[in-house]
Amino acid sequence: MLALINPLTYQLSAMRAAAFGTVSEVSAMYVLLFSLAGLLLAARVVRNTDLLTNELT
């Protein structure tokens, strides 16, 4: 049941299909959707994070 809500399941399935040459539009859309969502989430987290350096001033 958990595999149905895990986005990595769909990405792995799509990558496996691409490796064997049986890519469908639905699996490609899952990969694009989850990749875009991850990219947007990462950009938001980095933008809202105070980045610190270890340099002594």
BELLINKA-V898932 format. One record per pair of residues at least 12 apart in sequence whose ideal C-beta (glycine too) atoms are under 7 Angstrom apart, sorted by sequence separation. I is the first residue (numbers start at 1). J is the second residue. If there is no record, write none. Layout:
BEGIN
i=I j=J
i=I j=J
END
This chain:
BEGIN
i=14 j=27
i=13 j=27
i=14 j=28
i=14 j=30
i=10 j=27
i=14 j=31
i=11 j=30
i=10 j=30
i=11 j=31
i=11 j=34
i=10 j=34
i=7 j=34
END
